[in-house]
Amino acid sequence: MKRTILLLLTAMLAVSCFERLEFGADYKPEKEEQKDPEDPDDPQPGDEPVDISYPDNGSEVKSVVFESGKDNHIYFRIPAITETKKGTLLAFCEARNTKADFYVGHESQFEGISVYQPGDSKDTGDIDLVLKRSTDGGASWGKMITLFDDGNNVCGNPAPVVDWSTGRIWLFWCWQKCASQPSNIFPSILDGHNRRVLYSYSDDDGLTWSTPVDMTSTLKDRTWTWYATGPNHATQLISGPNKGRLIVPANHRDAANKINYSHCFYSDDHGKTWVLGGVTQPAGNESCITELSDGNILTSMRIADSNLPEGTNGKCRAFSKSTDGGASWGSFDIVESLIDPGCQGAVANYHKGGEAPSSTLLLSNCHHASSRRNMTISVSKNDGKDWTSPYAVFIGRAAYSDIYVLYDGSVAVFYENGYGKYGTASPNEQISFHRIPPSLVASKLGL
């Protein structure tokens, strides 16, 4: 009998010793011993073949992901989307409780929702970073997940990227202090940067996320003021000398002469370290990066036209090429045929999962010279040298967007738009999803 009890106690002790230990948010593990760098030719974690496909009944998939007045927020803005190794779509955006264009005069429709906006800018105030997941190719979406909510301060500008070697999902984003509001994320700031850059990551398909890490001292020059990641998907390079590199688009403004620039930062060791990359010539703004067929990379930019030389057309898209993986950027290629009202847009290389980058590029933007409307997809079949007439996704009011080529060859656009829910149509009424399945990319986009 004593022997039986002893064995039971020993088994219970063994189980308890191997239970997962839970630590508080302030816990910091000791620095791990540095291991020798892995041979790049060695198989990496997660290099097993991926097989992802979505329902394709010959019809485009359309859904509303975020809608104003829902989920205890006034409205939603700044979309970014990515696809995990399990085929789950992750749709990120800012959930705002600031005064949208349609708020004044319709306050009764937002009863019970608190509003905080310290000044005239709708981009400052109570803004949270949120996420929804889809496991059926965008036909339906799960409940909203609040990733970061820092009271009346800003958590926004999502820029997600999946490391297809490890499966880890990285999310870069920005934090901004609003007036004298208290902060749980940054109780005190010693370096003077009230606009900061951080990352979090998920190893469980976007269900839970790590404690954010502040990268401001590494990724923001001390002379920069405004700073924004993305906002749209970031990229992992799949060919060339920098294969495997995770590269994130961003933009900033310098303190001396208030000029806007696009820039990037990247990691070559699966996110262990991050390096600030090259800066474009003046007038770069919100940007998105894609790979070209020759292994070089291209950034598509919104133009800050006030920084352009006199006489230069700023109501269109600008591009810049990098031949060294983002360490530096070439001169601007301003494409006047790609008209743009001065709004964010996104670009992606069209290739199915497992294939090398092609010479076909896709661009999502508001194809209009003066108004945020006409969400379209333009196509280039020669690495961005020439562009076809755009395919209309949504003709009415629209604004920011992200475009992403899914593993099965579907083309997904995640974009802001509005029909006139509150009378006059606003592009910020909702964020919608539109997927063109593989069976339709030829007839719709000419691919």
Order of alpha helices (4+ residues) and beta strands (2+ residues): alpha-beta-beta-beta-beta-beta-beta-beta-beta-beta-alpha-beta-beta-beta-beta-beta-beta-beta-beta-beta-beta-beta-beta-beta-beta-beta-alpha
